[in-house]
Structures are given as C-alpha cells and as structure tokens.
Amino acid sequence: MDEASERKPTPVITYLLMALMVFLQVYLSLLPSARALHIFEAYSLMPVRLLDGVFLDSIVSYIFMHGNWVHLSVNVIALLGAGIIVERDIGHLRFLILFIV
C-alpha cells in the first residue's frame, strides 16, 4: 500500500469540540462574575429542572460547561486522548452523535 491510502482521517470533530469548549471558557472568564454565573446556571444540567420539563436544551449544552480551568483541562485531555482514536475509527458523524449522547 502507498502512504496516501494508509493515512487516517483528521479528527475534525474532536478538534472543533475542544476549540468550542476552550472558547466558551475564555468567553465566560471575560464576563462580569454575575453574568457568567447567570449563563452557567442557565445552561448547566440541573436534574430538578429537567424533571419539570424546563431547560431541555441543557441536556446538550452542559457538555460544554466547565466549572474552572482545571475541569476544562482534564476534559480536553481526555477528549484529545480518546476522541482522536474513536473519531478515526467510527467516523465524524457517528463520533459527534456518540459525543452528544
């Protein structure tokens, strides 16, 4: 086989998800504390609100919310380690679905 046929696809979704998480953390850290807290509370997953049928969008949005830079760093490292392998193995769309689910 030649080198081109052995090349694995670039894990675009993994990189985009990591960039989105970092961007959101930077954005929230630049906001006044009260505003950042309001956004964090609005989009974080709180089971009691789900039971009331409120904030169903938080089922997806909580994935991108991180309490601090350490939390974000650990999640990004884990995503980098596992995401690249899984995305290359199952493909971009399936990986995105798996990540969200």
Helices and strands as residue ranges (DSSP letters): H 3-6, H 12-30, H 33-43, H 47-51, H 58-61, G 62-64, H 69-78, I 79-83, H 84-90, H 92-100
